[in-house]
């Protein structure tokens, strides 16, 4: 279950200020469809990086960008 931005901010705030555990989050918010493993993963990220912004996006995550410059396009065209 992906967490919404509001969920991440709420979890981050309660984790840092009140030190809630994953099981306590499930107990306090039974109407949310959060899973224990999803909360554990998110709490691990919060503990390692310390903020929600780094939880939302980590530098270097994802597919690397390819460089499509004029020189590279010409080199590929010459090779083909």
C-alpha positions, 0 to 999 in steps of 0.5 A, spaced: 500 500 500 503 506 497 502 512 503 500 518 501 504 525 502 499 526 508 500 519 511 508 520 510 508 527 514 503 524 519 507 518 520 514 522 520 511 527 525 509 522 530 515 517 529 520 523 531 516 526 536 512 520 540 517 515 538 511 510 535 512 503 533 509 500 526 505 496 531 502 502 535 501 506 528 496 500 526 493 500 533 492 507 533 489 508 525 485 501 524 481 505 519 487 506 514 489 500 510 497 500 512 501 494 512 506 492 518 511 491 513 510 497 509 510 501 515 517 498 518 520 500 511 517 507 511 520 507 519 526 505 517 527 510 512 525 515 516 530 513 522 536 513 517 535 519 513 531 523 519 526 527 514 520 526 510 523 529 504 528 524 503 523 519 504 519 522 498 525 522 494 532 520 495 538 522 490 540 517 486 534 513 486 531 511 480 533 510 473 540 514 470 538 519 465 541 518 458 545 524 455 542 525 449 547 531 446 548 533 439 555 530 439 552 523 442 546 523 436 552 524 431 556 519 433 550 514 433 548 516 426 555 515 424 556 508 427 549 506 424 
